[in-house]
Amino acid sequence: MTVLRHSSRRDKLDVSLLNARLSNAVSYDRIAGYFRSSLLEVAGEAIEDVVGKVRVVCNSDLEPADVATAKAAQQAMRQSWCAAEPEKLAAGAAGRPRFRRLFDLLASGRLEVRVLPDSVFGLVHGKAGVIRYGEGRATSFLGSVNESLSAWRLNYELMWEDDSAEAVDWVQAEFDALWGHPMAVPLADFIVQDVKRLADRQETSIDDWRRDAQASAASAAVESPVYRQEFGLWAHQKYFVKLAFDAHRRGTARFVLADQVGLGKTVQLALAALLMALTGDKPVLILVPKPLMLQWQDELRDLLAIPSAMWLGDAWRDEQGIEHPVTGPEGVRRCPRRFGIVSQGLVVAGNEILTYLLGMGFECVICDESHRARRKKIDPNNLTRRPEYNNLAAFLAQISPRTKSMLLATATPVQLHPIEAWDLLAILSAGNEAVLGNDWSEWRKPESCLPVVMGEEALSGDVFEAWPWVRNPLPPRGEGSNFRLLRQRLNLDDGTHVAAGDLISSMNSASRTLLGQVAHEFGRNHNPFIRHIVRRTRQYLEDTIDPATGEPYLKPVRVLLFGEGEDEAVPLPPYLQDAYDAAQAFCRLLSQRVRGAGFLKTLLLRRMGSSIYAGRRTTEKMLATWGTGELFAERNSGASDEAVGADGDDGNEGEPRNAVVESEMKSLTSQERAELARCLKALEVNQDRDPKFQQVLNYLVGENWLARGCIIFSQYFDSAWWLAESLSREHFPNEPIGIYAGGANSGILLGGQFKACLRDDIKGKVKHGEIRLLIGTEAASEGLNLQRLGTLINLDLPWNPTRLEQRKGRIQRIGQVRDEVFVCNLRYRGSVEDRVHQLLSSRLEYIFDLFGQIPDVLESLWIDVAQGEVEDAKRLIDGIQQTHPFDDRYAKVENLDWESCARVLSATEMQKVLSAGW
């Protein structure tokens, strides 16, 4: 038995001790420290000299919930690993060899690692190991030996070594207890892959990347926050980004991205635009509805590290909240960042900045929610008439020739009629022959091309008759081998979008046979609609197996709906029914007296449908302010979402306001004021609990949804506050309840006491399991990853149907480890929401199958029903086309390997390029 004491003051321990002991060892079991640094520690040891297995157990900041399933453990470990920014170590020449050694050890199986949450035994400070040799000899050690790249050589370390059987057994027992613990999980596959990438990592300059025709889009993405702080990109997202980037490098990218809600359109558009910006020198313009401007800026910064600026009218506000004042509308041309975000509302209103924007040139123009760009009136019986566009569509058509690429995004390119999809393509094709060809193209004639696209008619089998359809525009080589061969025989490169009509006369028989093969499937598989409208559905991605992994492209997350049955609406007690009846009477009186402004006429019913508290506050405010103009001043001034009506979801954002109509409306008649007073009296006299509160409590406690983690949505801050404060004060005094809202309204309630905090802090607490109950306004419905939570309650049903899909997408998303999530929709019995639900129930399924969601235009259903115009609502539903011009063309996703990309763009250079102004 020998006990040895070692000090780095006396010897260089890396040489004299550990590496010497590992020589000719047959096994090595090591209790290490924190897993991120421990991996590099072990890589510094002479493990290659160990004949047998090396096992290392270390700890991390994983939560017990993170290791509940293998999937959760992999994801949590990935985020923990990336949080240490190992790419910075790999940037130095000294770091890469150690990553190479580490990968070789892991890939060969000689090194096996398990990771244990530090909450199991506390942070592992004790460092120890057992080294075994042939013929049963062994030694053990323990001490401060926490080696980093240079710790053995530079740090002061102490270690005791004991080769007695008793000591070896004691250390071995400690190791086995950690190694065999049920919460000890294997090192994530992602980390092994990333170690290899870091071993090969090389930074490249933007100039060199631009000159490389084969440069990968992954070079600018793989070390962005969406990869290092989130979970990377889905296969369908990478596919679109590459599609758009390749098209831009060939000359122009013109696409409508029509993915179903919840499939991450924003990050696809932003990353595609980032790559375009890095290849050129012109600005990027992003047009979005006003309520989405901040969300876009946040996602650009948080997911892709893209600096941007929002136009405020008299200044640009950058991603850090710093304002850059300008003078006059011409200041719109002095954006301090390459990416500028402008409200669509200014376009719709015909703001004077448009003249200055139209005088510029752009690398890319993005328009989100582009179904708002449409013709003013659809006459399905006369599609030959030149369309009269609304202001947004007209502006996009004007700016289209002034940008190299244009990307339009909408989950519903068809709201009511396929001509709407054609209109979007016509916008993309303005000044560009790549989409619909030149002015003489058959695809420029909707009355003749739509039947072909819809499958109602087929192209002629005669090549002379089919040739005008195929040649104008002629698809690029990448469309398939037949088009590559056809262009080769016609001597046309991809820069030529329209083939001359007389080329067919010079074709030989083989070329005409090839043309016949192309024409046979052209109308169905290669028409401009399919080539420029990219649409993927969640169901397809969940049902389709990726041959590279044997797993679905998108992990299926089933949604179980609650509250959908006809008998599951929340009953109103008599006094609340009286109040609701009075609110309905008030809204109908307004409808009879004033034409137009459907949103404002139904404002009270919307808020009564949210919560009785919101309804009472609105009634009080209307009685106090209607007639003074205060209500409308609040809405127009961009007040916080605590203000009456300032919910950011009026369904009419971007439409011009009619001051005359509003002035007429707010001058209440005595009968209208009497109905408001009757409503308020019914609410004030009876102070019973809102029945929705008990429903929420039943789900949180009775159904144990709180244990699964829950987010509760409301359109209105006052409803969200009422619910959060009541739950915190009366039922969950020891449970932190997050409030996620606009403005400065976000914070945490504990024991009924509110403490304001940043929304990013709330997101972090949800991510780490510190907040299980989150109550949010529409500010939480987009761009927020809440995969830690497994349940969702809609306290109210927004009249814009898209919002429901956006809300659900917060938990039905990448990173959700559960196979199913629960969603409950609450509505009062007999309310507008309940009656619309009944009206849609028999028709909803085919509409959803058709569009992947409910078109925004159906918001007018709620207004019609609220105003008693049920027959108009039925006609609107029945008038929706039951077929659409899309195909699963872009559903054949290819899973591109970006994760192994070792050639990366310099982050410093990228920030310099993107921080340059217009």
FITIGU-572816 format. One record per residue (C-alpha): residue in one letter; z, y, x. Coordinates in steps of 0.02 Angstrom, whole numbers, padded with zeros to 5 digits, always signed. Each point is the difference from the previous one (the first is absolute). Layout:
% FITIGU-572816
AZYX...
//
This chain:
% FITIGU-572816
M+00000+00000+00000T-00052+00168+00069V+00032+00173-00069L-00105+00138+00078R+00014+00185-00029H-00155+00107+00024S-00020+00188+00017S-00160+00097+00021R+00097+00111+00120R+00003-00145+00122D-00167-00087-00033K-00167+00030-00084L+00035-00112-00148D-00179-00026-00054V-00039-00086+00164S+00166-00073+00057L+00060-00066-00165L-00098-00028-00159N-00173-00033+00070A+00074-00112+00133R+00096-00099-00133L-00156-00024-00107S-00096-00084+00140N-00029-00183-00045A+00104+00015-00160V-00047-00120-00142S+00062+00114-00141Y+00069+00173-00027D+00094+00060-00155R+00032+00187-00002I+00105+00111-00114A-00083+00169+00020G+00026+00170-00080Y-00111+00102-00112F-00162-00095-00026R-00122+00140+00043S+00071+00031+00174S+00052-00181+00024L-00179-00060-00007L-00040+00109+00149E+00161-00053+00087V-00050-00182-00010A-00174+00041+00060G+00079+00064+00160E+00085-00165+00036A-00078-00143+00098I-00029-00103-00156E-00158-00076+00074D+00115-00096+00117V+00084-00087-00148V-00077-00170-00027G+00049-00019-00181K+00037+00109-00153V+00073+00174+00006R+00090+00054-00158V+00059+00178-00032V+00103+00059-00147C+00019+00186-00026N+00048+00119-00139S-00084+00143-00093D+00023+00130-00135L-00066-00120-00132E+00096-00003-00163P+00055-00163-00080A-00125+00035-00140D-00137+00009+00133V+00022-00183+00043A+00012-00062-00179T-00179-00062+00017A-00111-00034+00149K-00122+00134-00059A+00135+00132-00012A+00065-00045+00173Q-00173+00015+00076Q-00028+00171-00076A+00172+00067+00044M-00014-00060+00179R-00171+00077+00015Q+00067+00170-00052S+00150-00015+00115W-00111-00044+00147C-00121+00143-00032A+00142+00125-00022A+00036-00015+00186E-00178+00058+00039P-00036-00137+00128E-00173+00073+00023K+00081+00137+00104L+00064-00132+00122A-00173-00077+00005A-00076+00168+00044G+00072-00016+00175A-00073-00117+00129A+00170-00081+00030G+00024-00048-00181R-00160-00096-00036P+00031-00143+00123R+00166-00036-00082F-00082-00003-00173R-00129-00122+00073R+00135-00115+00068L+00094+00008-00164F-00153-00045-00102D-00046-00144+00113L+00177-00070-00018L+00001+00019-00189A-00176-00065-00026S+00029-00153+00109G+00155-00047-00099R+00108-00002+00156L+00099+00147-00068E+00072-00008-00175V+00090+00147-00079R+00109+00017-00154V+00065+00163-00071L+00164+00022-00093P+00048+00151-00109D+00137+00097+00087S+00098+00004-00163V+00037-00186+00017F+00115+00009+00153G-00015+00183+00041L-00105+00069+00141V-00019-00130+00136H+00078+00078+00155G+00049-00164+00077K-00135-00060+00121A+00007-00179+00058G-00105-00151+00044V-00004-00183+00047I-00117-00063+00135R-00022-00188+00016Y-00072-00103+00143G-00049-00179+00027E+00133-00135+00015G+00112+00089-00128R+00050+00148+00109A+00022+00168-00089T+00071+00173+00022S+00047+00137-00121F+00017+00188+00016L+00058+00148-00101G+00016+00185+00030S-00093+00163-00020V-00167-00068+00056N-00108+00103-00117E-00157+00016+00103S-00134+00126-00037L-00149+00033+00113S+00113+00057+00140A+00178-00039-00054W+00027-00144+00121R-00051+00109+00146L+00076+00168-00051N+00139-00026-00126Y+00177-00047+00040E+00022-00175-00072L+00143-00127+00004M-00014-00185-00035W+00112-00153+00004E-00079-00167+00038D+00088-00165-00036D-00076-00173+00022S+00148-00097-00071A-00037-00116-00146E+00128+00092-00105A-00082+00170+00030V-00177-00067-00025D+00051-00082-00164W+00085+00159-00058V-00151+00111+00032Q-00117-00133-00073A+00103-00005-00160E-00014+00188-00016F-00187-00007+00025D-00021-00143-00124A+00100+00094-00132L-00118+00148+00013W-00159-00101+00021G+00036-00114-00147H+00064+00133-00119P-00094-00003-00167M-00046+00184+00021A-00075-00023+00173V-00189+00016-00021P-00144-00032+00120L-00084+00145+00085A-00135+00074-00114D-00179-00052+00035F-00050+00183-00003I+00113+00036+00149V-00080-00138+00102Q-00173+00068-00043D+00054+00177+00039V+00072-00051+00167K-00172-00068+00047R-00084+00160-00059L+00120+00105+00101A-00030-00107+00154D-00184+00046-00011R+00024+00178-00065Q-00115+00136+00067E-00014+00180-00056T-00173+00072-00017S-00055+00180-00016I-00080+00061-00160D-00159+00045+00095D-00019-00177+00067W+00039-00071-00173R-00133+00112-00079R-00131-00057+00124D+00035-00184-00032A-00113-00059-00142Q+00111-00155-00020A+00165+00096-00004S+00120-00073-00126A+00081+00097-00140A+00159-00092+00048S+00014+00105+00159A+00059+00148-00103A+00102-00100-00126V+00096-00141+00083E+00137+00112+00071S+00008+00118-00148P+00157+00003-00110V-00081-00108-00134Y-00003-00139+00130R+00156+00039+00099Q+00117+00058-00139E-00075-00087-00151F-00089-00167-00014G-00177+00039+00053L-00152-00001-00111W-00063-00128-00124A-00165-00086+00033H-00089+00097-00137Q+00063+00165+00071K-00065-00038+00175Y-00165-00056-00077F-00030+00166-00087V+00053+00104+00150K-00124-00094+00110L-00135+00013-00133A+00019+00189-00013F+00022+00027+00187D-00155-00102+00044A-00102+00094-00130H+00061+00167+00067R-00049-00047+00178R-00173-00052-00064G-00023+00171-00080T+00099+00019-00161A+00131-00089-00104R-00013+00023-00188F+00118-00106-00103V+00100-00003-00160L+00161-00095+00037A+00046-00073-00169D+00139-00123+00045Q+00126-00040-00134V+00159+00104+00002G+00128-00064+00125L-00122-00062+00132G+00024+00146+00119K-00150+00114-00022T+00082+00149+00086V+00027-00085+00167Q-00178-00071-00003L-00076+00171-00031A+00113+00085+00127L-00031-00125+00139A-00188+00004-00030A+00005+00191+00008L+00107-00007+00158L-00131-00106+00088M-00138+00116-00059A+00096+00152+00062L+00021-00081+00171T-00187-00031+00016G-00050+00179-00043D+00059+00179+00010K-00008+00063-00181P+00143+00016-00125V+00059-00123-00131L+00026+00067-00176I+00110-00094-00124L-00006+00049-00184V+00141-00071-00106P+00092+00044-00162K+00137+00125+00037P+00145-00122-00031L-00072-00117+00134M-00018+00128+00139L+00171-00027+00077Q-00015-00189-00019W-00165+00004+00094Q+00073+00106+00139D+00152-00114+00014E-00106-00158+00009L-00118+00074+00128R+00151+00040+00109D+00109-00152-00035L-00132-00137+00000L-00130+00062+00124A+00083+00141+00098I-00136+00119-00059P+00051+00183+00000S-00069+00097-00148A+00018+00163-00095M+00008+00040-00187W-00082+00155-00073L+00129+00109-00092G-00113+00145-00046D+00067+00124+00126A+00044-00121+00140W-00025-00175+00069R+00156-00108+00010D-00005-00130+00138E+00078-00174+00006Q+00163+00072+00069G+00018+00123-00143I-00049+00149+00107E-00105+00128-00091H-00150+00083+00082P-00034+00161-00098V-00179+00061-00026T-00077+00153-00080G-00112-00020-00151P-00097-00151-00065E-00104-00007+00159G+00159-00063+00084V-00040-00171-00069R-00120-00017+00147R+00144+00016+00124C+00091-00164-00030P+00114-00034+00150R-00036-00188-00005R-00157-00107-00004F+00058-00072-00168G+00014+00129-00139I+00065-00043-00175V-00055+00107-00148S+00048-00014-00183Q-00135-00055-00121G+00074+00124-00123L-00072+00143+00103V-00171-00080-00008V+00012-00025-00188A+00055+00181-00023G-00147+00062+00104N+00112+00082+00130E-00084+00119+00120I+00040-00111+00150L-00142-00115-00054T-00131+00119+00068Y+00079-00010+00172L+00017-00189-00004L-00183-00016-00048G-00045+00105+00151M+00075-00129+00119G-00053-00170+00066F+00114-00152-00006E+00017-00167+00088C+00066-00078-00160V+00047+00056-00175I+00122-00106-00100C+00030+00021-00186D+00144-00099-00075E+00008-00035-00188S-00186+00034-00002H-00023-00061-00179R+00053+00178-00041A-00172+00053+00064R-00109-00038-00151R-00127+00069-00120K+00069+00104-00142K-00077-00107-00136I-00069-00176-00003D-00143-00037-00118P-00036-00186+00018N-00158+00022-00102N-00073+00129+00117L+00030-00038+00183T-00158+00090+00059R+00073+00172-00030R+00056+00090+00156P+00191-00016+00001E+00111+00151-00019Y+00137-00033+00127N+00177+00067-00008N+00053+00115+00142L+00067-00139+00111A-00157-00105-00012A-00111+00152+00027F+00097+00050+00157L-00007-00175+00073A-00188-00005-00029Q-00015+00167+00090I+00107-00048+00150S-00076-00174+00017P-00148+00060+00107R+00124+00095+00110T+00097-00151+00058K-00053-00145+00109S+00101-00125-00104M+00080+00003-00171L+00128-00118-00075L+00045+00006-00185A+00152-00096-00062T+00043-00056-00176A+00068-00159-00076T-00108+00030-00153P-00175+00060+00046V-00046-00042-00179Q+00114+00079-00130L-00109-00016-00154H-00181-00032+00054P-00092-00066+00154I-00089+00167+00016E+00162+00064+00077A-00022-00117+00148W-00180+00057+00017D+00061+00181+00002L+00115-00039+00148L-00145-00079+00094A-00109+00150-00043I+00133+00112+00080L+00002-00108+00156S-00190+00005+00007A-00015+00189-00010G-00101+00048+00154N+00008-00181+00058E-00130-00136-00029A+00110-00145+00055V+00084-00025-00169L-00126+00018-00141G-00156+00037+00101N-00108+00155-00015D-00041+00101-00155W-00132-00126-00055S+00112-00152+00011E+00019-00115-00150W+00187+00004+00033R+00001+00186-00038K-00045-00043-00181P+00159-00061-00086E-00089-00046-00160S-00102-00132+00092C+00115-00052+00143L+00161-00026-00099P-00070-00147-00101V-00047-00082+00166V+00172+00029+00074M+00085-00062-00159G-00101-00160+00003E-00087+00041-00163E-00169+00006+00087A-00068-00079+00160L-00124+00065+00128S-00176-00063-00020G-00051-00155+00096D-00159+00089+00051V+00027+00071+00176F-00108+00152-00036E+00109+00046-00149A+00162-00040+00090W-00047+00094+00160P+00044+00176-00068W+00175-00061-00041V+00029-00084+00169R-00076+00130+00117N+00085+00156-00069P+00130-00013+00072L-00028-00148+00114P+00167-00082+00048P+00049+00001+00184R-00014-00149+00116G+00182-00044-00023E-00034-00041-00182G-00061-00173+00050S-00125-00099+00102N-00142+00031-00124F+00020+00189+00013R+00016-00009+00188L-00163-00099+00008L-00087+00111-00128R+00045+00159+00096Q-00055-00083+00161R-00171-00044-00072L-00020+00175-00072N+00060+00077+00164L+00136+00102-00089D+00170+00037+00077D+00157+00030-00104G-00023+00187+00014T-00149-00012-00116H+00070-00021-00176V-00164+00003-00098A-00150-00108+00043A-00172+00071-00036G-00075-00064-00163D-00167-00051+00079L+00082-00116+00128I-00017-00143-00122S-00188+00006+00013S+00008-00038+00186M+00123-00145-00019N-00061-00173+00043S+00035-00148-00114A+00158-00050+00096S+00072+00174-00019R-00041+00004-00185T+00083-00169-00022L+00154+00073+00086L-00008+00151-00114G-00006-00116-00150Q+00157-00087+00059V+00087+00168+00022A-00057+00064-00171H+00058-00157-00090E+00184+00039+00030F-00011+00186+00034G+00047+00065-00172R+00156-00107-00006N+00061-00010+00180H-00070+00146+00099N-00018+00148-00117P+00074+00169+00050F+00148-00019-00118I+00058-00157+00087R-00036+00066+00174H+00093+00165-00024I+00139-00041-00123V+00133-00104+00085R+00115-00079-00127R+00130-00137+00030T+00128-00063-00124R+00174-00066+00035Q-00039-00162-00090Y-00150-00037+00110L+00096+00034+00160E+00145-00108-00060D-00112-00143-00055T-00116-00006+00152I+00049-00097+00155D-00028+00076+00171P-00084-00140+00100A+00076+00066+00160T+00179-00020-00060G-00008-00121-00146E+00099+00129-00100P-00058+00120-00137Y-00065+00167+00059L+00141+00078-00099K+00166-00088-00025P+00012-00033-00188V+00145+00094-00077R+00013-00046-00182V+00062+00133-00121L+00112-00055-00143L-00002+00129-00139F+00148+00036-00112G+00008+00110-00155E-00181-00031-00050G+00029-00094-00162E-00023+00088-00166D+00184-00027-00039E+00060+00058+00172A-00016+00187-00028V+00168+00090+00011P+00063+00038-00177L+00055+00177-00038P+00162+00030-00096P-00025+00104-00159Y+00049+00168+00076L-00121-00022+00146Q-00136-00053-00120D+00029+00162-00096A-00016+00099+00160Y-00159-00091+00050D-00074+00026-00175A+00034+00186+00015A-00084+00004+00172Q-00153-00087-00073A-00006+00123-00144F+00008+00144+00123C-00144-00069+00104R-00109-00029-00154L+00030+00176-00061L-00056+00064+00170S-00155-00110-00008Q-00048+00069-00170R+00023+00180+00057V-00072-00001+00177R-00156-00084+00067G-00004-00075+00174A+00140-00011+00130G+00045-00177-00055F+00122-00022+00143L+00108+00150-00045K-00003-00039-00185T+00072-00172+00034L+00119+00049+00141L+00156-00022-00106L-00051-00175-00057R-00036-00051+00179R+00174+00051+00055M+00085-00072-00156G-00086-00163+00045S+00079+00006+00172S+00183+00024-00046I+00103+00085-00133Y+00076+00109+00136A-00173+00063+00054G-00048+00027-00182R+00154+00105-00033R-00024+00108+00154T-00181+00030-00046T+00043+00046-00180E+00132+00122+00060K-00120+00079+00123M-00140+00016-00125L+00112+00086-00126A+00064+00117+00135T-00163+00041+00091W-00153-00031-00107G-00058+00172-00041T+00049+00069+00172G-00126-00092+00108E+00136-00071+00112L-00048-00182-00025F-00179+00028+00052A+00050+00108+00147E+00104-00145+00065R-00142-00122-00013N-00125+00115+00082S+00113+00052+00142G+00023-00177+00063A+00183-00012-00043S+00093-00159+00043D-00014-00150-00113E+00167+00044-00074A-00084+00136-00101V-00059-00041-00175G-00173-00070+00011A-00011+00010+00188D-00024-00185+00021G-00160+00001+00100D-00077-00119-00125D-00073+00104-00139G-00163-00095+00003N-00092+00166+00003E+00034+00051+00179G-00150+00092+00063E-00059+00056-00171P-00008+00188-00033R+00146+00068-00100N-00038+00096-00160A+00118+00148-00004V-00058+00051-00174V+00040-00170-00074E+00168-00006+00089S+00046+00172-00061E-00045-00048-00177M+00098-00162+00013K+00163+00072+00064S+00009+00122-00145L+00092-00125-00110T-00006+00010-00188S+00162-00005-00099Q-00039-00177-00057E-00032-00059+00179R+00162+00080+00059A+00092-00082-00145E-00061-00172+00054L+00056+00033+00178A+00171+00055-00064R+00012-00157-00109C-00040-00107+00152L+00131+00086+00107K+00134-00010-00135A-00024-00188-00018L+00018-00020+00188E+00153+00114+00016V+00100-00062-00149N-00010-00181+00056Q+00047-00035+00180D-00018-00189+00002R-00070-00085+00153D-00189-00003+00019P-00047-00181-00042K-00111-00008+00154F+00155+00015+00108Q+00070-00164-00066Q-00168-00084+00027V-00001+00055+00182L+00179-00060+00023N-00042-00169-00079Y-00139-00028+00127L+00098+00063+00151V+00158-00100-00038G-00039-00129-00134E-00164-00056+00079N+00066+00032+00177W-00145+00114+00046L+00113+00107+00109A+00025-00146+00118R-00189-00014+00020G-00016+00186+00030C-00070+00115-00135I-00099+00160-00015I+00004+00094-00165F-00141+00123-00037S-00005+00151-00113Q-00131+00135-00015Y+00135+00132-00010F+00138+00049+00120D+00125+00038-00137S-00018-00176-00070A+00018-00073+00175W+00153+00108+00036W+00084-00041-00166L-00021-00187+00029A+00052+00003+00185E+00153+00108-00029S+00057-00103-00151L-00020-00166+00092S+00087+00066+00156R+00147+00078-00090E+00032-00132-00133H-00059-00169+00063F-00040-00004+00187P+00121+00120+00086N-00009-00097+00164E-00189-00026-00002P-00108+00132+00087I-00138+00050-00120G-00152+00086+00073I-00095+00137-00091Y-00178+00022+00062A-00082+00155-00073G-00102+00153+00041G+00057+00160+00081A+00180-00002+00061N+00061-00117-00137S+00012-00160+00102G+00168-00069+00053I+00133-00133-00023L+00132-00016-00135L+00163-00088+00041G+00142-00002-00125G-00089+00134-00101Q-00007+00118+00150F-00173+00055+00057K-00049+00030+00180A-00173+00066+00037C-00101-00086+00135L-00178-00016+00060R-00117-00119-00087D-00037-00084+00166D+00187-00040+00017I+00000-00078-00174K-00151-00106+00045G+00088-00059+00157K+00157-00048-00096V-00101-00099-00126K-00093-00085+00141H+00163-00054+00083G+00082-00057-00161E+00126+00143-00004I-00066+00058-00170R-00032-00131-00133L-00027+00119-00147L-00127+00140+00010I-00045+00117-00142G-00161+00097+00025T-00117+00123-00083E-00189-00011+00022A+00030+00061+00178A+00047-00181+00037S-00153-00077-00084E-00121+00017+00146G+00009-00027+00186L+00173-00078-00006N+00033-00176+00067L+00144-00081-00094Q-00034-00184+00035R+00187-00025+00031L+00025+00023-00189G-00047-00137-00123T+00014+00082-00172L-00065+00155-00086I+00049+00086-00163N-00112+00130-00080L+00122+00110-00094D-00152+00081-00082L-00186-00038-00014P-00111+00137+00074W-00145+00051-00110N-00113-00012+00151P-00019-00191+00011T-00041+00001+00185R+00180+00048+00036L+00064-00169-00059E-00109-00090+00127Q+00052+00121+00136R+00184-00027-00040K-00019-00188+00002G-00088+00012+00168R+00162+00058+00081I+00071-00177-00006Q-00158-00107-00024R-00063+00035+00174I-00019-00064+00177G+00169-00043+00072Q+00071-00061-00166V+00077-00168+00046R+00035-00056-00179D-00129-00103-00092E+00032+00096-00159V+00067+00170-00050F+00071+00055-00167V-00061+00153-00095C+00074+00067-00162N-00083+00133-00109L+00116+00093-00118R-00062+00091-00156Y+00085+00060-00158R-00048-00091-00159G-00116+00105-00107S-00035+00124+00141V-00173+00056+00053E+00013-00122+00146D+00042-00142-00118R-00144+00039-00117V-00125+00013+00142H+00066-00164+00069Q-00035-00083-00167L-00171+00081-00008L-00047-00061+00173S+00079-00172-00004S-00151-00086-00077R-00125+00097+00107L+00093+00021+00163E-00046-00164+00082Y-00188+00023+00006I+00019+00182+00056F+00114-00052+00144D-00115-00144+00049L-00147+00121-00003F+00074+00138+00106G+00149-00080+00089Q+00107+00133-00086I-00003+00114-00151P-00118+00149+00021D+00084+00169+00012V-00107+00064-00142L+00103-00107-00119E+00142+00123+00023S-00076+00091-00148L+00052-00151-00105W+00180+00057+00009I-00047+00177-00049D-00105-00062-00147V+00140-00113-00062A+00131+00135+00024Q-00104+00118-00106G-00027-00130-00135E-00183-00029+00043V+00009-00190+00011E-00180-00029-00053D-00061+00111+00143A+00104-00106+00119K-00078-00160-00067R-00175+00070+00019L+00037+00046+00181I+00056-00177+00040D-00144-00083-00090G-00125+00113+00087I+00044-00062+00174Q-00137-00102+00084Q+00047-00183+00009T-00104-00032+00156H-00009+00090+00165P-00127+00019+00139F+00103-00083+00135D-00003-00165+00085D+00112-00091+00123R-00114+00059+00139Y+00138+00070+00108A+00126-00131-00051K-00064-00112+00140V+00127+00071+00120E-00006-00040+00185N+00166-00006+00090L-00030+00104+00155D+00113-00030+00150W+00068+00171+00042E+00174-00057+00050S-00056-00066+00169C-00093+00159+00048A+00060+00043+00175R-00117+00147+00030V+00084+00148-00084L-00037+00183-00013S+00118+00120+00086A+00123+00064-00130T+00014+00164+00095E-00187+00027-00005M-00010-00044-00184Q+00136+00126-00043K-00089+00134+00101V-00164-00030-00092L+00080-00008-00173S+00110+00152+00029A-00149+00112+00033G-00040+00118-00143W-00159+00030-00096
//
